[in-house]
Amino acid sequence: MVAITLRISLFLLILATGRNVFYQLAAMQVARLLPAPQGFQQALSWYPNDPEHHYGLGLLYRDQLSHNDLPAAQKHLEKATQLHPLNWMYWVELARAYELSGAAVEAENAYLKAIELTPRSALYWWRLANFYFRSGDQQKALLEFRKAVQLDPASYGEAAVSLLWKSGLREKEIEQVWPDNPQIGLRLLGILMKGGATADYLGKKWQQLMEGGAPPSIGQSYPYLTYLMNTNPNEAQRQWTILTTENGLTDPEFNEGENLVWNGKLELAITNSPLDWALRNRNGYKVRTVDRAGIDDTRAIRIDFDGTENLTSVDVQQQLVVRPNLQYELSFFARCENLNSDQGIYFHVQAGNNVWTSKPILGTTKWKSDSIIFKIPKGVQTAVIRLARARSRKIDSLVRGTLWLDSISLKGAD
């Protein structure tokens, strides 16, 4: 008798379980096939204790304008948290519904519950910080922004600084959320430069990056060096000297002020940085440095023109820091081979609105030197040297052949 009773009980349990599974599967299909919100409502009539359907219906009532109903949204999101109280996602979305309804205390408690369930999620600290920020509690917001940034600096470092800066907060507040990650710090420096942070604050953050372990690479430093060249060229030159030394690049002539052209002998790697050579291939030519091709069997710049373009410029250039009202001499060595065109290649120097040029280089020549003497105008602190060519008016206007450059120097002229 006991065995029969046990079998009947087991059969009824299996039957009941199967019935629940059937209703649950049916509810899922109904929710998927019918348009919202009818689908969710019909699903809940089949399986009223499914937290996912309450959650989905709550989001629908909260976020879709065509079905907006905040009290209904709260009701269903609350039900979802009751049915599955350990699901942090339910709590954080319920918090947003409370916030939209003006229930600030309930919203804060729901955000805190989500964080209690998943304290290592930067997203929920971020959501709480934004809640405090929107509520006007700046100090609490800064604390939570800081926690989010500490947990995930890559996702929230830039976002936090951008938000604070655009909201009118400045160095004092931004310092509270600044991440300890140097890579993120470099990107944040770019945000502050664009936003108009003070030069002193930018310099302070840059110095922290330089002293925080491994220094920034030359490539990573490009934005800040560009900023300094536009605002304080002498400081740009000083920082460039420090940065290159820290990165294992040393040009003694430049560092000691004997040559204002960085890497004038071309023995160092080209970085295309604001204070280094910029060598870029364009239509009509290819440019590179070549070992054992220079005047003393050293490295030289080689440019091969392929005869397809009537060029007016060649992207070989460097930006220099100079002093106003002083006279300088740019000197260089060049040779060419079959550089055939009626218009040759020459060095073009520009300082402010003033331009000076060297003699055009043409034909086939051995190594020979040339120079340009010029005076920097009042108020000008930078100059650019680059290669250029006058546009040919001939039928055969395309430039072809090869040009080599070496030992490029800028010094004060007596």
C-alpha positions as CSV (number, residue, x, y, z in Angstrom):
1,M,0.0,0.0,0.0
2,V,2.8,2.4,0.9
3,A,4.6,1.7,-2.4
4,I,1.3,2.4,-4.4
5,T,0.8,5.7,-2.5
6,L,4.4,6.7,-3.2
7,R,4.0,6.0,-6.9
8,I,0.8,8.0,-7.1
9,S,2.5,11.0,-5.3
10,L,5.4,10.8,-7.6
11,F,3.1,10.7,-10.7
12,L,1.2,13.7,-9.5
13,L,4.5,15.6,-8.8
14,I,5.7,14.9,-12.3
15,L,2.4,15.9,-13.7
16,A,2.4,19.2,-11.8
17,T,6.0,19.9,-12.8
18,G,5.2,19.2,-16.4
19,R,2.2,21.5,-16.2
20,N,4.4,24.3,-14.9
21,V,7.0,23.8,-17.5
22,F,4.3,23.7,-20.2
23,Y,2.9,27.0,-19.0
24,Q,6.3,28.6,-18.8
25,L,7.2,27.6,-22.3
26,A,3.8,28.7,-23.6
27,A,4.3,32.1,-21.9
28,M,7.7,32.5,-23.5
29,Q,6.2,31.8,-26.9
30,V,3.3,34.2,-26.4
31,A,5.6,37.0,-25.3
32,R,7.8,36.4,-28.3
33,L,5.0,36.2,-30.9
34,L,2.5,38.9,-29.8
35,P,3.2,42.6,-30.1
36,A,4.1,44.4,-26.9
37,P,2.7,45.1,-24.4
38,Q,-0.1,42.5,-25.2
39,G,2.5,39.8,-25.5
40,F,3.9,40.3,-22.0
41,Q,0.5,40.6,-20.5
42,Q,-0.7,37.4,-22.2
43,A,2.5,35.7,-21.1
44,L,1.9,36.7,-17.5
45,S,-1.7,35.3,-17.7
46,W,-0.1,31.9,-18.5
47,Y,2.8,32.2,-16.0
48,P,2.3,35.1,-13.6
49,N,5.5,34.4,-11.6
50,D,8.0,34.8,-14.3
51,P,10.3,37.8,-13.2
52,E,11.6,38.3,-16.8
53,H,8.2,39.1,-18.2
54,H,7.5,41.5,-15.3
55,Y,10.9,43.0,-16.0
56,G,10.3,43.3,-19.7
57,L,6.8,44.9,-19.2
58,G,8.3,47.3,-16.7
59,L,10.9,48.5,-19.1
60,L,8.3,48.9,-21.8
61,Y,6.0,51.0,-19.6
62,R,9.0,53.1,-18.5
63,D,10.9,53.7,-21.7
64,Q,8.5,53.6,-24.7
65,L,6.7,56.8,-25.3
66,S,3.8,55.0,-26.9
67,H,3.1,53.0,-23.8
68,N,4.6,55.3,-21.1
69,D,3.0,54.5,-17.7
70,L,5.4,55.0,-14.8
71,P,3.2,53.6,-12.0
72,A,2.7,50.4,-14.1
73,A,6.5,50.3,-14.7
74,Q,7.2,50.5,-11.0
75,K,4.6,47.8,-10.3
76,H,6.1,45.3,-12.7
77,L,9.7,46.1,-11.8
78,E,9.0,45.8,-8.1
79,K,7.3,42.4,-8.8
80,A,10.5,41.3,-10.7
81,T,12.7,42.2,-7.7
82,Q,10.2,40.3,-5.4
83,L,10.3,37.2,-7.5
84,H,14.1,37.3,-8.0
85,P,15.6,39.6,-5.4
86,L,19.2,38.6,-6.2
87,N,19.1,40.0,-9.8
88,W,21.0,43.3,-9.6
89,M,19.7,44.3,-13.1
90,Y,16.2,44.4,-11.9
91,W,17.1,46.7,-9.0
92,V,19.0,49.2,-11.1
93,E,16.2,49.5,-13.6
94,L,13.7,49.8,-10.8
95,A,15.9,52.6,-9.4
96,R,15.6,54.5,-12.7
97,A,11.9,54.1,-12.7
98,Y,11.7,55.5,-9.2
99,E,14.0,58.4,-10.2
100,L,11.8,59.3,-13.2
101,S,8.8,59.3,-10.8
102,G,10.5,61.7,-8.4
103,A,10.8,59.0,-5.7
104,A,14.4,60.0,-4.8
105,V,14.8,58.0,-1.6
106,E,13.4,54.8,-3.2
107,A,15.6,55.3,-6.2
108,E,18.8,55.7,-4.0
109,N,17.9,52.6,-2.0
110,A,17.4,50.5,-5.2
111,Y,20.7,51.7,-6.7
112,L,22.4,50.8,-3.5
113,K,20.8,47.4,-3.5
114,A,22.1,46.7,-7.0
115,I,25.6,47.6,-5.8
116,E,25.3,45.5,-2.7
117,L,24.6,42.5,-5.0
118,T,27.4,43.2,-7.4
119,P,29.9,45.6,-5.8
120,R,32.6,45.0,-8.5
121,S,30.4,46.3,-11.3
122,A,31.7,49.7,-12.4
123,L,28.4,50.2,-14.4
124,Y,26.3,50.3,-11.3
125,W,28.6,52.7,-9.4
126,W,28.4,54.8,-12.6
127,R,24.6,54.7,-12.6
128,L,24.5,55.7,-8.9
129,A,27.0,58.6,-9.5
130,N,24.8,59.9,-12.3
131,F,21.8,59.7,-10.1
132,Y,23.5,61.8,-7.5
133,F,24.8,64.2,-10.1
134,R,21.3,64.7,-11.6
135,S,19.9,65.1,-8.1
136,G,22.4,67.9,-7.4
137,D,24.4,66.1,-4.8
138,Q,27.8,66.8,-6.3
139,Q,30.0,65.5,-3.5
140,K,28.3,62.1,-3.4
141,A,28.4,62.0,-7.2
142,L,32.2,62.6,-7.2
143,L,32.8,59.8,-4.8
144,E,30.8,57.3,-6.8
145,F,32.4,58.5,-10.1
146,R,35.7,57.9,-8.5
147,K,34.7,54.3,-7.6
148,A,33.5,53.6,-11.1
149,V,36.7,54.9,-12.6
150,Q,38.8,52.9,-10.2
151,L,37.0,49.7,-11.2
152,D,37.0,50.3,-15.0
153,P,39.2,53.3,-16.0
154,A,39.1,52.4,-19.7
155,S,35.3,52.6,-19.8
156,Y,34.6,55.4,-17.4
157,G,37.7,57.6,-17.0
158,E,37.2,59.7,-20.1
159,A,33.4,59.6,-19.6
160,A,33.7,61.0,-16.1
161,V,36.1,63.8,-17.0
162,S,34.2,64.8,-20.1
163,L,30.9,64.9,-18.1
164,L,32.4,67.0,-15.3
165,W,34.1,69.4,-17.7
166,K,31.1,69.9,-19.9
167,S,29.0,70.6,-16.7
168,G,31.3,73.5,-15.8
169,L,33.4,71.7,-13.1
170,R,37.1,72.3,-13.2
171,E,40.4,71.1,-11.8
172,K,39.4,70.7,-8.2
173,E,36.5,68.4,-9.0
174,I,38.2,66.6,-11.9
175,E,41.2,65.8,-9.6
176,Q,38.9,63.7,-7.4
177,V,38.0,61.3,-10.2
178,W,41.3,61.3,-12.1
179,P,42.4,57.6,-12.6
180,D,45.8,56.2,-11.6
181,N,46.2,54.6,-15.0
182,P,48.8,56.5,-17.1
183,Q,47.4,55.3,-20.4
184,I,43.9,56.7,-19.5
185,G,45.6,59.8,-18.1
186,L,47.1,60.6,-21.5
187,R,43.7,60.4,-23.1
188,L,42.2,62.6,-20.4
189,L,44.9,65.2,-21.0
190,G,43.7,65.4,-24.6
191,I,40.1,66.1,-23.4
192,L,41.3,68.9,-21.1
193,M,43.4,70.5,-23.8
194,K,40.4,70.6,-26.1
195,G,38.3,71.9,-23.3
196,G,40.6,74.8,-22.4
197,A,42.1,73.7,-19.2
198,T,44.8,76.1,-17.8
199,A,48.4,75.6,-19.0
200,D,49.5,75.2,-15.4
201,Y,47.1,72.3,-14.7
202,L,48.0,70.6,-18.0
203,G,51.6,70.9,-17.1
204,K,51.0,69.5,-13.6
205,K,49.2,66.4,-15.1
206,W,51.9,65.9,-17.7
207,Q,54.6,66.0,-15.0
208,Q,52.7,63.4,-13.0
209,L,52.6,61.2,-16.1
210,M,56.3,61.7,-16.6
211,E,57.1,60.7,-13.0
212,G,54.6,57.9,-12.7
213,G,56.8,55.1,-13.9
214,A,57.4,54.4,-17.5
215,P,57.3,57.8,-19.4
216,P,54.8,58.3,-22.3
217,S,56.1,57.1,-25.7
218,I,56.9,59.6,-28.4
219,G,53.7,58.7,-30.2
220,Q,51.5,59.1,-27.1
221,S,53.0,62.5,-26.5
222,Y,52.0,63.9,-29.9
223,P,48.9,65.8,-28.7
224,Y,50.6,67.5,-25.7
225,L,53.7,68.5,-27.7
226,T,51.4,69.9,-30.4
227,Y,49.6,71.9,-27.8
228,L,52.8,73.2,-26.4
229,M,54.1,74.2,-29.8
230,N,51.0,76.3,-30.3
231,T,51.1,77.9,-26.9
232,N,54.6,77.8,-25.4
233,P,57.2,76.6,-28.0
234,N,60.2,77.0,-25.6
235,E,58.5,74.6,-23.1
236,A,57.7,72.2,-26.0
237,Q,61.4,72.1,-26.9
238,R,62.3,71.5,-23.2
239,Q,59.8,68.8,-22.8
240,W,60.9,67.2,-26.1
241,T,64.5,67.0,-24.9
242,I,63.4,65.3,-21.7
243,L,61.0,63.0,-23.4
244,T,63.4,61.8,-26.1
245,T,66.1,61.2,-23.5
246,E,63.6,59.1,-21.4
247,N,62.8,57.1,-24.5
248,G,66.4,56.4,-25.4
249,L,66.8,59.0,-28.1
250,T,69.6,61.5,-27.8
251,D,70.8,64.2,-30.2
252,P,73.7,65.9,-28.5
253,E,73.9,68.8,-31.0
254,F,70.2,69.6,-30.5
255,N,70.3,69.2,-26.7
256,E,73.3,71.5,-26.4
257,G,71.8,74.1,-28.7
258,E,74.4,73.7,-31.5
259,N,71.8,72.7,-34.0
260,L,68.1,73.7,-33.8
261,V,67.1,70.9,-36.2
262,W,66.4,67.7,-34.3
263,N,68.2,64.7,-35.8
264,G,69.9,66.8,-38.4
265,K,72.4,64.0,-39.2
266,L,69.4,61.6,-39.6
267,E,71.0,58.8,-37.5
268,L,68.1,58.5,-35.1
269,A,64.7,56.8,-35.9
270,I,62.1,59.2,-37.4
271,T,59.1,59.5,-35.2
272,N,56.9,62.1,-37.1
273,S,56.5,64.0,-33.9
274,P,55.8,67.7,-33.9
275,L,59.5,68.5,-33.2
276,D,60.9,65.7,-35.3
277,W,61.1,65.0,-39.0
278,A,57.8,64.2,-40.7
279,L,58.4,62.0,-43.7
280,R,55.3,60.9,-45.5
281,N,54.8,59.1,-48.9
282,R,52.4,60.8,-51.3
283,N,51.3,60.3,-54.9
284,G,54.3,61.0,-57.0
285,Y,57.1,60.0,-54.7
286,K,58.3,57.7,-51.9
287,V,60.5,59.0,-49.1
288,R,62.6,57.1,-46.5
289,T,65.9,57.2,-44.7
290,V,68.6,54.9,-46.1
291,D,71.8,53.6,-44.3
292,R,75.2,54.3,-45.8
293,A,73.8,56.7,-48.4
294,G,74.9,60.0,-46.7
295,I,77.8,62.3,-47.4
296,D,80.1,60.4,-44.9
297,D,78.7,57.0,-45.7
298,T,76.0,57.7,-43.0
299,R,72.3,57.7,-43.2
300,A,70.4,60.1,-45.5
301,I,66.9,61.0,-46.6
302,R,66.1,59.5,-50.1
303,I,63.2,60.6,-52.2
304,D,62.3,58.7,-55.3
305,F,60.0,60.6,-57.8
306,D,58.1,58.4,-60.1
307,G,57.2,60.8,-62.8
308,T,53.4,60.7,-62.2
309,E,52.7,64.1,-60.6
310,N,53.4,67.8,-61.2
311,L,54.3,68.3,-57.6
312,T,54.4,71.6,-55.6
313,S,55.3,70.2,-52.2
314,V,57.1,67.2,-50.8
315,D,56.1,66.0,-47.3
316,V,59.6,66.2,-45.8
317,Q,59.4,68.8,-43.0
318,Q,60.3,69.8,-39.4
319,Q,58.9,72.4,-37.1
320,L,61.6,74.4,-35.2
321,V,61.6,76.6,-32.2
322,V,63.4,79.9,-32.8
323,R,63.7,83.3,-31.2
324,P,62.3,86.5,-32.7
325,N,64.5,89.2,-34.2
326,L,67.5,86.8,-34.6
327,Q,69.2,85.8,-37.8
328,Y,69.7,82.2,-38.6
329,E,71.4,80.0,-41.3
330,L,69.8,76.8,-42.6
331,S,72.5,74.6,-44.2
332,F,72.2,71.2,-45.8
333,F,73.9,68.8,-48.2
334,A,72.1,67.4,-51.3
335,R,72.7,65.3,-54.3
336,C,70.4,64.1,-57.1
337,E,70.3,61.7,-59.9
338,N,68.3,62.1,-63.1
339,L,66.1,64.7,-61.4
340,N,64.5,65.7,-64.7
341,S,62.1,68.6,-64.8
342,D,62.2,72.3,-65.6
343,Q,61.4,73.0,-61.9
344,G,63.7,71.7,-59.2
345,I,63.2,70.8,-55.6
346,Y,64.2,73.4,-52.9
347,F,64.0,74.0,-49.2
348,H,61.2,76.3,-48.1
349,V,61.5,78.1,-44.8
350,Q,58.4,79.9,-43.3
351,A,58.3,81.9,-40.1
352,G,55.0,83.8,-39.6
353,N,54.1,85.3,-43.0
354,N,57.8,85.4,-44.2
355,V,59.2,82.8,-46.6
356,W,62.7,82.1,-47.8
357,T,63.9,79.4,-50.3
358,S,67.1,77.7,-51.3
359,K,68.3,77.3,-54.9
360,P,66.4,74.6,-56.8
361,I,68.0,71.2,-57.1
362,L,68.0,69.6,-60.6
363,G,69.7,67.1,-62.9
364,T,72.5,64.8,-61.7
365,T,75.0,66.1,-59.1
366,K,77.4,65.0,-56.5
367,W,77.0,66.0,-52.9
368,K,77.1,69.8,-52.5
369,S,76.2,72.2,-49.8
370,D,73.7,75.0,-49.8
371,S,72.3,77.4,-47.2
372,I,69.7,80.1,-46.6
373,I,70.2,83.1,-44.2
374,F,67.1,84.7,-42.8
375,K,65.9,86.8,-39.9
376,I,62.9,85.8,-37.7
377,P,60.3,88.5,-37.5
378,K,59.2,90.2,-34.3
379,G,56.8,88.1,-32.2
380,V,57.5,84.8,-34.0
381,Q,58.7,81.8,-32.1
382,T,58.5,78.9,-34.6
383,A,59.6,78.2,-38.1
384,V,58.9,75.3,-40.5
385,I,61.4,73.9,-43.0
386,R,60.1,71.7,-45.8
387,L,60.7,70.7,-49.4
388,A,58.8,72.4,-52.2
389,R,58.7,72.8,-55.9
390,A,57.2,75.4,-58.2
391,R,54.5,74.0,-60.4
392,S,55.7,73.4,-64.0
393,R,53.9,75.1,-66.9
394,K,55.6,72.8,-69.4
395,I,53.8,69.9,-71.3
396,D,56.3,67.5,-69.7
397,S,55.6,68.8,-66.2
398,L,56.0,65.6,-64.2
399,V,59.0,65.2,-61.9
400,R,61.1,62.1,-61.9
401,G,64.4,61.1,-60.5
402,T,66.0,60.7,-57.0
403,L,67.1,63.2,-54.4
404,W,69.2,62.6,-51.3
405,L,69.6,65.0,-48.3
406,D,72.0,64.9,-45.3
407,S,73.5,67.0,-42.5
408,I,70.7,69.5,-42.2
409,S,71.4,72.3,-39.7
410,L,70.0,75.5,-38.3
411,K,72.3,77.8,-36.3
412,G,72.4,81.4,-35.4
413,A,74.1,83.5,-38.1
414,D,76.6,86.3,-37.2
